[in-house]
Amino acid sequence: MRDLNAPVPELSDASRELRDAIDRCGYYPDVVADSLAVAIAGEPIRAYVLQHEPTFDRDEVRRHITILALTPTRLIVGHTDEHAADDLIRAPYASTSTEAIPLNRVNAVVVNRVVPNPAGYASVRSDPAAAGGEVVLTIGWGMVNRIDLEPAVCADPNCEADHGYTGSVAADDISLRISAAADGPAGIQQVLDFAAALSFATSR
């Protein structure tokens, strides 16, 4: 039994690692970091995921960065987009947005994995990232619900009656896809570690 008078070990703070990752990404690091700092509000970072997504806009490349950060009390979601000059802003610019979600609002943490060569998975179990493939992390907190509808049918294949519609409602506030081919094995491991940390934080 643990000694109740013993000091409780402090959890690590990954704020420095997150800033280093933002700097390595090289995508307007000061803009991205300052935007996150407003939402994080001085709390320590327990885990994070950073994804940099270049997209093609005609003959130009536009960049987008998504960052998920877990603090002791909240899930922070940050987006930064790059834009071309337009009629209102005559020079290229970036736009940022952050959302801070209390952990008690998070009601869904869904992890979908694609694992190549599943027969050989036992050999890489200690290092899930080595298995490659991809991971899709979907998090819901009740802001966005997706409704999927389809015509309802009965068991009679010859029935032509109108049975209305059937469907399902799914929480889908953010979905992040990480693949070994695009983000590297470290990206797979990072999103799995983040999903585990978020699942643990929201289970208490």
C-alpha positions in Angstrom: 0.0 0.0 0.0 1.3 3.5 -0.9 2.3 5.7 2.0 -0.4 8.4 2.1 2.1 10.8 3.6 4.6 10.3 0.8 4.7 13.2 -1.7 2.6 12.7 -4.8 4.8 12.6 -7.9 4.3 15.5 -10.3 3.1 14.8 -13.8 5.4 15.9 -16.5 4.7 19.2 -18.4 5.1 18.8 -22.2 4.9 22.6 -22.8 8.5 22.8 -23.9 8.2 19.8 -26.1 5.1 21.3 -27.8 6.9 24.5 -28.4 9.9 22.7 -29.9 7.5 20.7 -32.2 5.9 24.0 -33.4 9.4 25.4 -34.1 10.5 22.3 -36.0 7.3 22.5 -38.1 8.4 26.0 -39.2 4.8 27.2 -40.0 4.6 30.7 -38.5 5.7 29.3 -35.1 5.3 32.5 -33.1 1.8 33.0 -34.5 0.8 29.4 -33.7 2.4 29.5 -30.2 0.8 32.8 -29.2 -2.6 31.7 -30.4 -2.3 28.5 -28.2 -1.0 30.4 -25.2 -4.3 32.4 -25.0 -6.3 29.2 -24.7 -3.8 27.2 -22.5 -3.7 30.1 -20.0 -0.6 28.9 -18.2 -1.8 25.4 -17.5 0.7 22.5 -18.0 0.5 20.3 -21.1 0.0 16.6 -20.3 -0.1 15.4 -24.0 -0.4 16.9 -27.5 -0.7 16.1 -31.1 0.5 18.3 -33.9 -0.4 17.8 -37.6 0.8 19.9 -40.5 -1.3 19.5 -43.6 -0.2 21.2 -46.9 -3.0 21.5 -49.4 -3.0 22.5 -53.1 -4.9 25.6 -54.2 -4.6 25.7 -57.9 -0.9 26.3 -58.5 -0.1 27.2 -55.0 0.4 25.3 -51.7 -1.6 26.4 -48.7 -0.7 25.1 -45.2 -2.9 24.1 -42.3 -1.8 23.1 -38.8 -4.0 21.4 -36.2 -2.9 21.0 -32.6 -4.6 19.1 -29.8 -3.3 19.8 -26.3 -4.4 18.2 -23.1 -4.2 20.2 -19.8 -5.3 18.9 -16.4 -8.7 20.4 -16.9 -9.3 21.0 -20.6 -8.9 19.9 -24.2 -7.4 22.6 -26.3 -8.0 22.5 -30.1 -6.1 25.0 -32.3 -6.2 25.6 -36.0 -4.0 27.9 -38.1 -4.6 28.4 -41.8 -2.7 30.2 -44.5 -4.5 32.4 -47.0 -3.7 34.3 -50.2 -4.2 38.0 -50.5 -7.7 39.1 -51.2 -9.8 42.2 -51.7 -9.8 43.1 -48.0 -6.2 42.0 -47.1 -3.7 42.9 -49.8 -0.9 40.6 -48.5 -0.9 36.8 -47.7 -2.1 36.2 -44.1 -2.8 33.5 -41.6 -5.9 33.0 -39.5 -6.0 31.1 -36.2 -8.7 29.7 -34.0 -8.6 28.0 -30.6 -11.3 26.2 -28.6 -11.0 25.2 -24.9 -13.3 22.3 -23.9 -13.7 21.3 -20.2 -12.8 17.6 -19.9 -16.2 16.9 -18.4 -17.7 17.9 -21.7 -15.8 15.4 -23.8 -18.2 12.5 -24.3 -16.5 10.5 -27.1 -12.9 9.4 -27.8 -12.9 7.1 -30.8 -9.8 5.5 -32.2 -9.9 3.7 -35.6 -6.8 1.9 -36.6 -5.7 0.3 -39.9 -2.9 -2.2 -39.2 -1.1 -3.8 -42.2 0.0 -7.4 -41.9 -2.0 -8.1 -38.7 -0.6 -11.7 -38.6 2.8 -10.2 -37.6 1.4 -7.7 -35.2 2.5 -9.6 -32.1 6.2 -8.9 -33.0 5.6 -5.1 -32.9 3.1 -5.0 -30.0 5.6 -3.3 -27.7 6.0 -0.5 -30.4 2.6 0.0 -32.0 4.1 2.7 -34.3 6.3 0.1 -36.0 3.2 -1.6 -37.3 2.6 1.4 -39.7 -0.8 1.9 -41.1 -2.9 4.8 -40.0 -5.0 6.0 -37.0 -8.1 8.2 -37.1 -8.8 9.9 -33.8 -12.4 11.3 -33.4 -13.3 13.4 -30.4 -16.8 14.6 -29.6 -18.0 17.1 -27.0 -21.5 17.9 -28.2 -20.9 21.0 -30.4 -21.3 19.1 -33.7 -23.5 16.1 -34.2 -23.7 14.3 -37.6 -27.0 12.7 -38.6 -26.9 9.8 -41.1 -30.3 8.9 -42.6 -31.3 6.2 -44.9 -34.7 4.7 -46.0 -36.0 2.2 -43.6 -36.9 -1.3 -44.9 -38.7 -4.3 -43.6 -37.8 -8.0 -43.9 -40.2 -8.6 -46.8 -38.2 -8.2 -50.1 -41.4 -7.6 -52.0 -42.8 -4.9 -49.7 -43.2 -1.5 -51.5 -44.6 0.4 -48.5 -42.9 3.6 -47.3 -41.3 2.8 -43.9 -39.9 6.3 -43.4 -36.3 6.8 -42.5 -33.9 5.4 -40.0 -30.6 6.8 -38.9 -28.0 7.5 -36.3 -26.6 10.5 -34.6 -22.8 10.6 -34.0 -20.7 13.2 -32.2 -18.0 14.3 -34.6 -16.5 17.6 -33.4 -13.0 16.9 -34.7 -11.5 14.0 -36.6 -7.7 13.7 -37.1 -6.2 11.2 -39.5 -2.5 10.3 -39.0 -0.8 7.9 -41.4 2.6 6.3 -41.2 3.2 7.2 -44.9 2.5 10.9 -44.4 3.3 11.6 -40.8 5.9 8.9 -40.0 5.8 6.2 -37.3 6.3 8.8 -34.6 3.1 10.5 -35.7 1.2 7.2 -35.1 2.7 6.8 -31.7 2.0 10.4 -30.7 -1.7 10.2 -31.6 -2.0 6.8 -29.8 -0.4 8.2 -26.7 -2.6 11.3 -26.8 -5.8 9.2 -27.2 -4.7 7.1 -24.2 -4.1 10.2 -22.1 -7.4 11.8 -23.1 -9.3 8.6 -22.4 -7.7 8.4 -19.0 -8.4 12.0 -18.2 -12.1 11.8 -19.2 -12.7 8.5 -17.4 -12.3 10.1 -13.9 
